Amino acid sequence: MEWEALATVLTLLTIGVVTPGPNNITCISHSAIHGASANNKLISGMVVGFIIVHLVVGFLVSTVDEGSMALVFLHYFGLVFIFALGARIFTLNPALIDRTISESSVLNLVDRNVTMVPVLGFRTGLFMQFINGKEWAFVFAIMWLALDGFGGGLMGILSITAITTSGGLLAMILWSYVGGKLVDYVSNEQRGRRVFRALGSLLCLLGLVIAFQGA
């Protein structure tokens, strides 16, 4: 395993679990309604779906022929994705975080007039991953940029999957129990901008390192 590949995986994983997305938003809002322990089955489904997405993307990436035009295209696509994401996070307005959480809450999955919001379980967490565009993009970027550094093949795919799934699981548990406090922290104008600018800069720096290595 190359240290650059590990740094790539950990950087993208950190960006993915910190920024608002379907998984962490659902964990926050669902635990706020039913309590953190009600997220156990939901998170279990997320983990299984997360693993499946990694395996599918990993095998697709590993089938690209060395020296092909597809390889060149995917390389530059991955770089563009990283720089675009870095710029977006760097300029992210902390004031929008609360609105994003509210608009994406599980409360919007049911009629507002219904007083009892259903408990979301394993199947919801599982199938959410297959329609989670953010997750597919991040997993693709991780596999494409780091798979060779992990030795490639099945062992490389499984190694990356183990790291990202473990990190994702811990993050979803954290979002479930203290998500409200984390949202309050990054929603603050000064603190939030510092956090997002640091994350955006880190991602752009990673893109520069990868670009120079591939030059």
N, C-alpha and C positions, 0 to 999 in steps of 0.2 A: 504494500500500500504506500502510495506517495503522499507526503504531507500536504502538498498543494491540493490534491484531490480531497483529502479529509477536510481541509480548510474550506474548500468550495462547498462541500456537503453541509458542513456546520453553519456556514454563513447563510446559504439559501434556506436552510431549515429554520434558522433564527428569524429571518425576514418573514418566512411563510407563516410561522405560528404567532408572531407578534402583531402583524398587520391584520386588519379586519377581514374576515372571510366567513363563508357559510358555517364551517365547523366551530370556530371559537364563538361566533355570534350566537349560534344555536345553543351551545353549552352555557353561555352567560344567561340568556333569556329563559331557557328551560329550567335551569337551577334556581333562578330568581322566582319562578312560579311554583315549582314543585320541591325545591330543596336539592342540594348538591348530590345526595345519594341517589336521587331519581335519574341521574345521568349515567349510572353504571352500565345499563344495557345499551343505552344510546352510544356511549363511547366504545363499548365492545364491538358494536356494528361498524362504527367508524374505523376502528383498527383493522378489522377484517377487510373492509372495502379498500382501505389505504394500502394494505399488502397486495391485494389483487391489482390495483392500479399500478403499483411499482413493478410487479412481475410482467404485466402486459407491456408497459412502456420499456422496461429493461430489455425484454426479448426483441421488441421492435427495433430499438436502437442497436442492439448487438448484431442484427442481420444486415445492417448497411455495409456495403462492400467498401474496403479500403481504396482510396483514390477515386471513388466515383463522384459524379457531379452532385449526387444527393448528399454525400459527405460534406462537400464544400458548402452547399446551401444550408445544411443544418448547422454547420459551424458558425456561419455568419448570422443565421437566425437566432441561435443561442446568445451570441454576443449582443445583438440588437435588443433582445428580450431583457438581458441583464441591465444594459445602459438605460433603456426606457423605464424599466421598473425602478432603477436607482433614482432617476430624475423625478419620477412620480412620487416616490416616498419622500425624497428630499423636500419637495414642495407641498407635501400633504398638510392640509389645514387641520389642526387639532380640534377646531370647533365643529368639524364635520363628523367626528367620531361618534358622539352621542346620537346624532341624527341617523347615521348609518346603522347603529345598533337598534334604534327604535324602528326604522323602516324595514329592517331585515328580521325583526323578532318573530319567534314562532307564533306570537299572537296574530300575526297576519295570515297564518295558515288556516285559521278558523274564523267563523263568523264572530264579529265583534260583540254581537248581542248574546252569544253563548257565555254563560258565567263560568263553566267548567272547561278549562283547556285540557285536552287529552295528554296523557303521558306518552312521550315519544320513546320508542324502544329500539331493539336491535335492528329490525328491518329498515327503519327510517335512517339510522346511522349508516347502515350498509349501502343503501341505494343513493344516499346523498352524495357519496364519493364518485359515482358514475356520471353525475351531472354537475360536478364541481369543477368548473372551468379553471379556476385559480389553481386547484390542486394538480390537474393534468399538466398545466403549464410549468409549474414548479418541479414536478416529478420529471418531466421531459428535460428541463434544464439541468437538473441534478444528474440524471443518468447520462445525458449527452456529454456533459463537461467533466464528469468524474469517473465514469465506468472504467475507462482504460487505466486510470490511476489506481483502481482497486483490483487490477488484474484481469478485468473483462470476464466474459462468460457467466455461467450460472453462479459461481462463487462470488464474483464481483457484484452481481445483481442482489444476491442474498445479503451480502455484507452491507451494502448501501441501504437496503430495505430494513435491516435490523437496526441500523443507527437512526434512520429517519422515523421509523415507527416508534421506537423507544422515546425519542424526543417529542414526537407528536402526541404520544399517549400522556407523557408527563405534562405537556402544555395544556391538553384538554382537561386534565384533572385540576391543574392550576387555575385555568379559566373558570371551571365550575365552582371552585371554592372561593376564589378571591377576584373573580372577573370584574365585579363591580368596582372594586378599589383600583384595579389596574386601569379601567376605563376612565375613572375620575382623574387618575394621575396623568395619563397621556392627553386627556381632554383639556388640561390646563394649557393656556396659550404659550407660556415660556417653556415649561417642562416638556410639553408635547413637541414643540418645534426642535428642541435640542435632541430629543430621542429620534425623531424622524430624520433630521439632518445627519445625525451620526450613522443611522442605518443606511440612508441613501448614499452617503459618502463611502461607507464600507463596501456596498454593493458595486459602486462605480469603480472603486479601487480594485476589487476582484476582477471586474471586467477588463481593466487595463492590464492586469497581470496575465490573464488568459490570452488577451489579444497579442501581447508581446511574445508570449511563449509560442503562439501559433504562427507568428510572422516568419 
